[in-house]
Amino acid sequence: MQATGLLCGPFVEFLASLPSSPLVSDFFLGFTGCVAADFGVHRIVFNGMSCFASAICKALAASPPVIFELGTMIHVSGMPEHVVVRAKEVPDGVTKRVDPDNPFTCFFMDEIGDSDVRSWGVLNNSLDAAYVTALESFYEAAARAWLVGPLFMAVGDMSNDEKEQDPEGCLSWLDERAAHPGSVVYVSSGTQAHITNA
């Protein structure tokens, strides 16, 4: 997790070589918020989680629940009444976020902090119709949120040759956009997340 901070120097050099454009960066790359501010450009956070999962994480981080028994159901503060989670499903990083011995919480607080909150907007990997109630939580305090999913839907096993093909021309399209003012500069999605078996 701490290795992502080593990307800051090369990232600053790269950004300096480009015309001013909005910056889209992964949620885990919190340092890009300060870099974007230094260059006077807007940072937009990309969150590979669904809008619903993001809203729950945001609500739990803002108001961590007090957990007495792991089997109990907890209402997620700030969400509709029907949104409950099992206490054992709440990550330790949320309930122990001030624990200096927990590397996840240290990374989260030191490197990510509230950089996504200070960002100009957020892109979520979701469909509007599926997450209307969760989406409302992103519009507090005039926040900007856009739903751009689902991205990267399962396509089955692919050979290396198939993976390198770009029949839709996405890579050349992105290269063309980089030459135009106001275009997306950089997107990194989900490179730090590890999903455990439930």
Summary of the structure (lengths in Angstrom):
residues: 198
radius of gyration: 18.4
end to end distance: 22.1
largest distance: 55.1
contacts: 505
relative contact order: 0.19
helix: 42%
strand: 11%
